[in-house]
Amino acid sequence: MIIKVVSSAILGIESYAVDVEVDISRGLPQFSTVGLPDTAVRESKDRIKAAIKNSGYEFPKYRVTVNLSPADIKKEGTSFDLPIAVSILAAEECITHGNIGKYMIIGELSLDGRIKGVQGILSASLLAKQCGMKGIIVPRENAPEAAMVEGIDVIPVEYLHHVVEFLNGINTIEPLQIDAGLLFTNALGTTDDYADVSGQDQAKRALEIAVAGGHNIIMIGPPGSGKTMLARRLLTILPDLTFDESIETTKIFSVAGLLTKEENLITRRPFRAPHHSISDAGLVGGGHNPKPGEISLAHNGVLFLDELPEFRRNVLEALRQPLEDGHVTIARSSTTVTYPARFMLVAAMNPCPCGHFTDPRTPCQCSAQQIRQYRSKISGPLMDRIDIHIDVPGIRYRDLSGRKRGESSLAMKERITRARDIQQRRLNDLPTRCNAHMANREIKTFCALDEESHRLVEMAMDKLGLSARAYTRILKVARTIADLDGEPHIRAHHVSEAIQYRTLDRAVI
């Protein structure tokens, strides 16, 4: 008798349905698994045998063949343990067949029959709903994550015999329900605030513009000027996540195995700050079995690269395509996966190797050649993809010792939210979410300039030798500045301010 149970596997961050088929036939006792299983799937036979016996059931003393369909895609991980065990028990008539087809089944088995959590449950729950399944049977520790999807029964189970009794109708397990809206209400805040930052009003203005339009930004300043402190407070002014963005971000963290028991749904925009020793695979994703990298974990949030020139050249160059496309595609001989990577890049660097080239209080010890070599570590094409360059000077004593507090993060966030609302209404019928992501057609439509603004941009391009990409960056930033001012049209002073944020396009010496 052939029994089929529906399960799922992960490809990228999305799940696809896998039919777990089991056939028990006469012959010498043997357990074989086909359908391109990896080592973890092939080893499942020993876990399944022990789990079935230790749960009080008899393992068949015949030839057991397990097929994982579709058979042309490699199957990875331990999530097929439970559906294979259920299929074997159903073939042995320990489980009635009527309820098996109504539920998607996922889980790893321990030798004593306990069901352990696996990765990618949120994507599987979404797939089960799309496939019209009545529900999904998942490990108890994964159930809160799966319950983020409405309109499907999430059955939490702890032991193999619980699954058997539930499918046979002996015991009733109530589906888990969670109010996702309550999780957003209870999202933890932070005690950081831009009001605590002494001075640096121009840098805070540039960061506000960057967040309002989703622009990439780089801060250049001497050590101790507050670049890292400014960047880490971005969380306090980022727009709130929408529910769809939250689900999309949570899927990535779920596939990467980074969700905790306390956080089953990502309710705050991610802030990722990898060390400069990171590899290109760690940043953009990859590996023998591809996994999402830091740029995908920063999707819908911020990727902060401190000490930018210290990153390896090949690592930085790998950022160029994701910054343009909003996703990264990783090709391997057996498969190709695509991960979303629509993030806001925030970078920080010293102006020279010693760090004091722009500091009037401390003389710079670097030669012109050393400064050029230091800055050349960041290629021109990568720098073109950064919309805003801002100098962050050293803090003066009177700013440090003064009692006057700066503008609060709340006030900045209110202006940013209003600017984002303007952009959403303007771009409502387009896939673009904010000004930084506008394509050439949207730029021509929404970034029209008057005669005075045209002259300013032409003069800047002639004197600074700006590229065509830098030109479009200026237009996008000017559009965001106008949105912050509530202006429907871009004016000359908006363009003038946007041009000022191209510091690194100027000569070094």
MARLO-445763 format. One record per residue (C-alpha): residue number from 1; x, y, z. Coordinates in Angstrom, 3 decimals. Example, Ala and Ser with C-alpha at 12.3 -4.5 7.8 and 13.67 -1.06 7.14 Angstrom:
BEGIN
  doba         x         y         z
     1    12.300    -4.500     7.800
     2    13.670    -1.060     7.140
***
This chain:
BEGIN
  doba         x         y         z
     1     0.000     0.000     0.000
     2     1.282     3.466    -0.919
     3     0.611     6.312     1.511
     4     1.184     9.994     0.672
     5     1.698    12.790     3.216
     6     2.141    16.448     2.240
     7     5.167    18.230     3.667
     8     7.352    21.114     2.438
     9    10.937    22.187     1.835
    10    12.680    25.547     1.536
    11    14.107    27.038    -1.660
    12    15.486    30.498    -0.944
    13    12.988    31.882     1.551
    14     9.926    30.313    -0.052
    15     8.508    26.847     0.598
    16     7.441    24.339    -2.019
    17     5.233    21.297    -1.458
    18     6.896    17.903    -1.096
    19     4.867    14.696    -1.338
    20     6.263    12.098     1.075
    21     5.309     8.743    -0.430
    22     5.893     5.459     1.399
    23     5.586     1.970    -0.004
    24     5.910    -1.159     2.177
    25     6.455    -4.349     0.197
    26     7.526    -7.913     0.898
    27    11.233    -8.648     0.916
    28    14.247    -8.447     3.149
    29    14.017    -5.653     5.755
    30    15.394    -2.516     4.167
    31    14.789     1.239     4.477
    32    15.658     3.316     1.402
    33    14.955     6.964     0.656
    34    14.895     8.332    -2.904
    35    14.216    11.783    -4.329
    36    17.639    13.482    -3.961
    37    17.906    13.355    -0.154
    38    20.923    14.935     1.522
    39    22.866    13.328     4.372
    40    20.481    14.606     7.080
    41    17.472    13.113     5.237
    42    19.212     9.778     4.599
    43    20.172     9.510     8.271
    44    16.535    10.032     9.286
    45    15.825     6.298     8.938
    46    17.623     5.539    12.212
    47    15.827     8.368    14.057
    48    12.465     7.264    12.645
    49    12.951     3.588    13.573
    50    13.869     4.453    17.152
    51    11.090     7.060    17.497
    52     8.401     4.650    16.259
    53     9.557     1.819    18.554
    54     9.974     4.085    21.597
    55     6.498     5.532    21.015
    56     4.953     2.089    21.450
    57     4.446     1.112    17.791
    58     5.889    -1.700    15.680
    59     8.274    -0.822    12.860
    60     7.511    -2.899     9.723
    61     9.812    -5.869     9.095
    62     9.577    -5.512     5.332
    63    11.076    -3.383     2.566
    64    10.267     0.305     3.157
    65    10.741     2.735     0.269
    66    10.341     6.466     0.796
    67    10.053     8.840    -2.175
    68    10.295    12.612    -1.814
    69     8.577    14.250    -4.749
    70     9.456    16.310    -6.797
    71    12.490    14.048    -7.151
    72    14.614    16.474    -9.202
    73    15.201    18.991    -6.350
    74    17.636    18.199    -3.552
    75    15.937    17.772    -0.152
    76    17.788    19.082     2.888
    77    17.315    19.146     6.652
    78    15.465    17.120     9.243
    79    11.918    18.388     8.716
    80    10.874    15.194     6.854
    81    11.274    12.942     9.920
    82     7.716    13.387    11.148
    83     5.896    13.068     7.787
    84     7.896     9.925     6.932
    85     7.065     8.377    10.323
    86     3.360     9.251     9.892
    87     3.369     7.712     6.397
    88     4.906     4.467     7.701
    89     2.402     4.241    10.560
    90    -0.471     4.933     8.147
    91     0.804     2.189     5.817
    92     0.808    -0.136     8.834
    93    -2.798     0.978     9.513
    94    -1.896     2.543    12.855
    95    -3.406     5.784    11.484
    96    -6.656     6.117     9.569
    97    -6.126     7.643     6.155
    98    -9.023    10.098     6.186
    99    -7.350    13.002     7.999
   100    -3.819    12.682     6.633
   101    -4.545    14.536     3.382
   102    -6.034    17.534     5.215
   103    -2.835    18.592     6.983
   104     0.676    19.532     6.024
   105     3.108    17.819     8.418
   106     6.590    19.032     9.391
   107     8.973    18.190    12.231
   108    12.193    16.523    13.392
   109    12.064    13.423    15.588
   110    14.155    12.545    18.612
   111    14.895     8.925    19.424
   112    12.265     8.939    22.189
   113     9.532    10.189    19.829
   114     9.707    13.832    20.884
   115     9.162    16.327    18.062
   116    11.785    19.059    17.746
   117    11.588    22.417    16.004
   118    12.847    23.113    12.476
   119    13.582    26.170    10.355
   120    11.338    27.883     7.804
   121     7.991    27.137     9.479
   122     6.454    30.520     8.580
   123     7.006    29.917     4.860
   124     5.538    26.421     5.237
   125     2.444    27.790     6.968
   126     1.912    30.305     4.177
   127     2.284    27.502     1.629
   128    -0.237    25.314     3.444
   129    -2.780    28.126     3.259
   130    -2.085    28.683    -0.456
   131    -2.525    24.956    -1.124
   132    -5.951    24.963     0.536
   133    -4.962    22.664     3.389
   134    -7.158    22.604     6.477
   135    -4.160    22.981     8.763
   136    -0.506    22.325     9.439
   137     0.939    20.025    12.122
   138     4.153    21.509    13.524
   139     6.442    21.120    16.555
   140     5.132    22.924    19.621
   141     8.118    25.286    19.734
   142     7.430    26.377    16.133
   143     3.678    26.793    16.574
   144     3.665    30.511    17.538
   145     5.631    31.287    14.366
   146     3.250    29.286    12.160
   147     0.233    30.923    13.841
   148     1.229    34.299    12.345
   149    -0.678    33.145     9.253
   150    -4.428    33.624     9.584
   151    -7.017    31.334     8.054
   152    -5.320    27.996     8.761
   153    -5.353    25.633    11.766
   154    -1.950    25.361    13.431
   155    -1.732    22.119    15.417
   156     1.125    22.126    17.960
   157     2.462    18.665    18.821
   158     5.156    17.481    21.225
   159     5.386    13.693    20.736
   160     4.794    11.282    17.860
   161     1.945     9.526    19.662
   162     0.168    12.908    19.962
   163     0.105    13.135    16.162
   164    -1.202     9.555    15.821
   165    -3.977    10.116    18.373
   166    -4.951    13.445    16.776
   167    -5.176    12.019    13.239
   168    -7.162     9.044    14.540
   169    -9.594    11.385    16.292
   170    -8.813     9.953    19.734
   171    -7.548    13.253    21.187
   172    -8.443    16.785    20.195
   173    -5.697    19.395    19.920
   174    -6.953    22.967    19.803
   175    -5.383    25.051    17.019
   176    -3.074    27.766    18.310
   177    -4.231    31.318    17.676
   178    -2.150    34.451    18.174
   179    -3.099    38.110    17.765
   180    -0.282    39.441    15.571
   181    -1.489    43.016    16.102
   182    -0.854    42.645    19.829
   183     2.762    41.710    19.101
   184     3.232    45.018    17.281
   185     1.686    46.869    20.235
   186     4.017    45.145    22.682
   187     7.170    45.637    20.585
   188    10.014    46.727    22.830
   189    11.307    50.257    22.389
   190    14.774    51.654    22.993
   191    16.178    54.192    25.419
   192    18.435    55.725    22.732
   193    17.423    59.146    21.429
   194    18.946    61.698    19.087
   195    18.223    64.311    21.762
   196    21.195    62.874    23.678
   197    23.611    63.505    20.776
   198    25.650    66.649    21.339
   199    25.967    68.865    18.268
   200    26.160    67.218    14.818
   201    23.001    68.950    13.628
   202    24.056    68.701     9.980
   203    24.709    64.957    10.265
   204    21.338    64.433    11.940
   205    19.682    66.399     9.131
   206    21.375    64.194     6.532
   207    20.295    61.016     8.363
   208    16.731    62.304     8.546
   209    16.718    62.866     4.779
   210    18.242    59.426     4.206
   211    15.580    57.647     6.264
   212    12.745    59.733     4.812
   213    13.615    58.661     1.280
   214    15.292    55.295     1.967
   215    18.610    56.651     0.674
   216    22.022    55.069     1.206
   217    24.367    57.302     3.213
   218    28.038    57.409     4.174
   219    29.455    59.429     7.086
   220    33.051    60.650     6.933
   221    34.729    61.968    10.058
   222    37.610    61.591    12.526
   223    37.580    58.949    15.282
   224    35.295    59.850    18.182
   225    33.094    62.229    16.198
   226    30.012    60.091    16.873
   227    29.477    58.298    13.557
   228    28.632    54.951    15.158
   229    26.447    56.566    17.803
   230    24.494    58.425    15.135
   231    24.030    55.264    13.067
   232    22.821    53.109    15.951
   233    20.113    55.628    16.805
   234    18.565    55.200    13.369
   235    16.288    52.554    14.871
   236    14.490    55.331    16.759
   237    13.448    57.192    13.581
   238    12.848    54.374    11.097
   239     9.229    54.113     9.879
   240     7.179    51.377    11.524
   241     7.055    48.016     9.776
   242     3.836    47.151     7.973
   243     2.407    43.673     8.595
   244     3.378    42.493     5.093
   245     6.942    43.765     5.581
   246     7.040    42.053     8.969
   247     6.004    38.688     7.486
   248     8.548    39.068     4.674
   249    11.348    39.880     7.117
   250    10.352    37.107     9.521
   251    10.516    34.534     6.704
   252    14.173    35.393     6.143
   253    15.044    35.122     9.846
   254    13.076    31.862    10.073
   255    14.980    30.284     7.168
   256    18.265    31.451     8.716
   257    17.268    29.931    12.082
   258    17.551    33.254    13.916
   259    14.078    33.478    15.429
   260    13.937    33.053    19.200
   261    11.199    31.603    21.389
   262    10.495    35.110    22.658
   263    10.321    36.655    19.162
   264     8.206    34.732    16.676
   265     7.490    37.780    14.529
   266     9.916    40.550    13.579
   267     8.075    43.727    14.585
   268    10.959    46.215    14.325
   269    13.068    46.992    11.302
   270    16.305    44.979    11.434
   271    19.637    46.692    12.066
   272    22.601    44.581    11.003
   273    26.190    45.653    11.706
   274    28.640    42.934    10.532
   275    32.342    43.135    11.402
   276    34.719    44.183     8.632
   277    36.320    40.715     8.618
   278    33.129    39.200     7.121
   279    33.432    37.147     3.932
   280    31.515    37.828     0.741
   281    29.371    34.714     1.376
   282    28.607    35.961     4.882
   283    27.538    39.345     3.542
   284    25.547    38.483     0.416
   285    24.699    34.866     1.278
   286    25.885    31.550    -0.113
   287    27.723    28.497     1.090
   288    27.488    24.873    -0.064
   289    23.831    24.897     0.970
   290    22.971    28.583     0.268
   291    21.789    30.615     3.228
   292    20.777    34.281     3.399
   293    23.581    36.709     4.205
   294    23.651    39.954     6.156
   295    22.205    42.005     3.306
   296    19.100    39.782     3.256
   297    18.851    39.803     7.055
   298    18.835    43.617     6.734
   299    15.911    43.493     4.266
   300    13.385    46.249     5.093
   301    15.909    47.664     7.553
   302    19.448    49.005     7.851
   303    22.839    47.508     6.987
   304    25.546    49.423     8.877
   305    29.130    49.003     7.672
   306    31.507    50.707    10.091
   307    35.088    51.412     8.958
   308    34.054    50.837     5.347
   309    37.576    50.840     3.794
   310    38.580    47.983     6.119
   311    36.181    45.582     4.368
   312    37.792    43.432     1.696
   313    37.446    44.783    -1.837
   314    35.613    41.722    -3.169
   315    33.120    41.956    -0.298
   316    32.268    45.575    -1.068
   317    32.009    44.953    -4.808
   318    29.470    42.191    -4.133
   319    27.137    44.911    -2.814
   320    26.788    46.671    -6.150
   321    24.137    44.484    -7.751
   322    21.911    44.091    -4.638
   323    21.978    47.862    -4.060
   324    20.530    48.375    -7.542
   325    18.139    45.424    -7.811
   326    16.918    44.935    -4.237
   327    17.655    41.198    -4.335
   328    20.608    38.845    -4.668
   329    20.711    35.675    -6.765
   330    23.054    32.856    -5.730
   331    23.780    30.252    -8.408
   332    25.075    26.778    -7.664
   333    25.496    23.788    -9.949
   334    22.382    22.125    -8.551
   335    20.129    25.118    -7.903
   336    19.684    28.883    -8.045
   337    18.095    30.783    -5.171
   338    17.076    34.424    -4.867
   339    16.948    36.299    -1.570
   340    15.374    39.746    -1.085
   341    17.860    42.481    -0.160
   342    16.086    45.849    -0.165
   343    17.961    47.586     2.622
   344    19.223    51.050     3.499
   345    23.031    51.102     3.481
   346    24.624    53.237     6.184
   347    28.428    53.361     6.100
   348    31.056    55.166     8.153
   349    34.723    55.828     7.468
   350    37.648    57.977     8.522
   351    38.776    60.608     6.014
   352    42.330    59.162     5.940
   353    44.374    56.327     7.498
   354    45.188    58.315    10.653
   355    41.663    59.729    10.770
   356    42.483    63.412    11.195
   357    42.556    64.781     7.633
   358    39.444    66.930     8.234
   359    40.083    67.571    11.945
   360    41.364    71.168    12.481
   361    42.520    70.379    16.049
   362    44.789    67.423    15.262
   363    47.307    67.549    12.399
   364    47.038    64.787     9.804
   365    50.085    62.501     9.489
   366    49.143    61.085     6.089
   367    50.553    61.997     2.690
   368    48.334    62.836    -0.266
   369    49.217    59.474    -1.819
   370    48.209    57.593     1.349
   371    44.875    59.403     1.467
   372    44.161    58.606    -2.181
   373    45.063    54.946    -1.676
   374    42.882    54.767     1.424
   375    39.839    56.202    -0.344
   376    40.448    54.160    -3.472
   377    39.603    51.042    -1.452
   378    35.995    52.052    -2.135
   379    35.394    51.869    -5.875
   380    33.736    54.644    -7.845
   381    30.786    52.467    -8.971
   382    30.026    51.563    -5.350
   383    30.309    55.184    -4.214
   384    27.940    56.213    -7.031
   385    25.306    53.974    -5.451
   386    25.466    55.905    -2.170
   387    23.099    58.865    -2.382
   388    24.336    60.992     0.515
   389    27.905    61.756     1.643
   390    28.110    63.770     4.862
   391    31.062    65.077     6.855
   392    30.871    64.438    10.598
   393    33.384    66.823    12.252
   394    34.903    66.338    15.684
   395    32.785    67.486    18.639
   396    33.643    70.868    20.150
   397    33.964    71.217    23.915
   398    31.093    73.667    24.229
   399    28.779    71.175    22.497
   400    29.855    68.403    24.869
   401    29.558    70.516    27.999
   402    26.348    72.307    27.046
   403    23.084    71.373    28.727
   404    20.913    72.091    25.708
   405    19.343    68.910    24.363
   406    19.029    68.347    20.657
   407    15.865    67.574    18.757
   408    14.238    64.338    19.855
   409    13.942    61.204    17.757
   410    10.153    61.418    18.076
   411    10.029    64.811    16.347
   412    12.308    63.571    13.579
   413    10.231    60.416    13.112
   414     7.016    62.429    12.794
   415     8.466    64.417     9.881
   416     9.820    61.241     8.303
   417     6.421    59.532     8.587
   418     4.706    62.493     6.890
   419     7.289    62.445     4.081
   420     6.850    58.679     3.617
   421     3.068    59.133     3.460
   422     3.531    61.688     0.655
   423     5.707    59.200    -1.224
   424     3.242    56.361    -0.728
   425     0.410    58.446    -2.183
   426     2.579    59.532    -5.113
   427     3.859    56.017    -5.851
   428     0.670    54.212    -4.901
   429     0.193    52.389    -8.221
   430     3.864    51.459    -8.568
   431     5.990    48.712    -6.963
   432     8.356    51.441    -5.708
   433     8.094    52.091    -1.958
   434    10.122    55.278    -1.546
   435    12.094    57.887    -3.477
   436    15.409    56.022    -3.369
   437    13.907    53.117    -5.340
   438    12.459    55.186    -8.185
   439    13.392    54.038   -11.681
   440    14.263    56.413   -14.527
   441    10.655    56.696   -15.640
   442     9.493    57.751   -12.164
   443    12.420    60.177   -11.844
   444    11.405    61.929   -15.077
   445     7.795    62.086   -13.924
   446     8.215    63.152   -10.285
   447    11.569    64.988   -10.237
   448    10.994    67.726   -12.781
   449    13.253    70.782   -12.263
   450    12.713    74.461   -12.952
   451    15.216    76.533   -14.935
   452    17.200    77.707   -11.905
   453    17.527    74.142   -10.600
   454    18.686    72.930   -14.015
   455    21.490    75.484   -13.990
   456    22.600    74.411   -10.518
   457    22.775    70.740   -11.475
   458    24.592    71.501   -14.748
   459    27.187    73.582   -12.889
   460    27.697    70.837   -10.295
   461    28.148    68.140   -12.936
   462    30.717    70.236   -14.816
   463    32.757    71.179   -11.751
   464    32.574    67.875    -9.877
   465    32.621    65.568   -12.887
   466    29.539    63.694   -11.679
   467    28.386    60.498   -13.362
   468    24.899    59.953   -14.733
   469    24.126    57.780   -11.694
   470    25.222    60.579    -9.334
   471    22.914    62.936   -11.243
   472    19.895    60.715   -10.603
   473    20.933    60.439    -6.943
   474    20.847    64.233    -6.632
   475    17.350    64.345    -8.119
   476    16.067    61.643    -5.753
   477    17.537    63.332    -2.676
   478    16.142    66.702    -3.781
   479    12.712    65.065    -4.138
   480    12.956    63.755    -0.574
   481    14.022    67.153     0.800
   482    10.997    68.701    -0.910
   483     8.756    66.023     0.619
   484    10.103    66.806     4.098
   485     9.219    70.460     3.449
   486     5.776    69.457     2.186
   487     6.541    71.016    -1.215
   488     4.882    69.461    -4.291
   489     7.654    70.752    -6.586
   490    11.442    70.643    -6.310
   491    12.911    74.106    -5.784
   492    16.431    75.416    -6.274
   493    17.270    75.306    -2.551
   494    16.275    71.628    -2.432
   495    18.677    70.878    -5.293
   496    21.401    73.002    -3.695
   497    21.194    71.016    -0.450
   498    21.191    67.711    -2.339
   499    24.361    68.708    -4.205
   500    26.083    69.436    -0.882
   501    25.644    65.764     0.035
   502    28.170    64.635    -2.609
   503    31.302    65.248    -0.508
   504    33.353    62.362    -1.860
   505    32.827    63.451    -5.469
   506    35.203    66.353    -4.834
   507    38.969    66.294    -5.080
   508    40.820    64.852    -2.049
   509    43.537    67.465    -1.857
***
